Amino acid sequence: MDFSIRAATLDDCKDIRRMMSELAEHEEVADQVTITEKDLEQDGFSKTPFFHAIIAEVPEQYKTRDGHTKIGFSMYCYSYSSWKGRTVYMEDLYVMPEFRGKGIGNALMSKIAQ
């Protein structure tokens, strides 16, 4: 399967929010998601972002029945451990069900590890 991993942009917030909802539904905690697309825009794409995100995207020929080409994401933030130094905390990792088992989740994790 042809796919790419890239840094998320402000224009991706709608799809990130959609996939966050899908992940929460899968984990049966959809009622706990209160963050909005606007929150994501402010918190992730301001001068001093609170989080970073990456997007897994497929070419148009592989888009979903609903027309989505953005089929996975991961959200992470940097932290610092007084014992170990710099760390990265991965908050979410999600790949749409029909695209699982194709190495996309591994690629998202590898990108963050870089």
N, C-alpha and C positions, 0 to 999 in steps of 0.2 A: 504494500500500500504506500502510495506517495503522500507524504505529509511534511509539514515544516513546523519548527518551533521558533518563536520569536518573542521579543519583549512586548508586553501589552501596551496599548496606547489608550488615550482618553476615549477614542471611538469604540473601544472594546468593552466599555463598562456595561452596556446593555446585555451583551452576550455573557460576560462574567456573571452578572446578576442572574441571568437565566440558568446558567450551569450551577451556580450556588444553590438555587432553588431545587434543581434536579437532584443534586447531591443530598440536600436536606430531606427531600422526599424519600430517597433511597434509604437514608438512615432513620426514617420515620420521626423526624424532628422538624418538619416544615414549619410548624407553628412558632418555632423559636427564631426564625430568621426575620429580623426587623430592619436590616440595613437596606438602604435604597440605592438606586443607580446614582443619584446625586451624592450620597455619602461616599460611594466608591470613587467618584470623580474628584471630590475634595480630598479624601484621605490618601488616595494613591497617586494623584497626578498634580499635586501642588508643588511649591518650591521645596518643601521638606516633607516628602511622602512618609506615611506611617507603614506602608506596605509596598511590595513590588509584586508583579504578576507576569507570567508568561502564558502564551497562547499556543495551542496545537491547532493547526489549520490544514485543511485538505483542499485540493483543487476543485473547481466547480463541478467537474464530472463525478466527484464522489460526495457531493453535498447530500444532506439528509432529505427525507421526504418533505420536511418543513422548510427546506432551502438553506439550512445552516452549513456553513463551511468551517466555522470555529467550533471544534468538536471536543476540546479539552482545555484545561487550564490548571495552573498551580499558582498559589498565592504564598508569599513568604516575606519574612522580615529579618533584618540583621539584629543581632544582640551581642552582648559581651559577657563572658564569664570571668569572674575574678580568678578562677582556677585554671581555665583553659584558653582564655583569650577570645578571639573572634569566633562567633557562631552564627549559624543560619537556622531559623525556625521556619519549617514549612507548615503552614496552616491548613491548606487544602491541596488535594491532588484529585482531579476528576477527569475522566474520559467517558464520553457518551457510550452507553452499552453496546451499540452496534459497531463501535470502533475498538473495543477492548480485545486484548490478545494479539495485537499487531505491533507491539513495541512502543506505542505512543506514551504510555505511562512511564516506562523506563527512560524514554528520551526526555520527558519533562523533568524527571528526577536528576538525570545526568546534567541537564542544562543548569539546574540550580546548584548542583555540586561544583560546577566550574567556578 
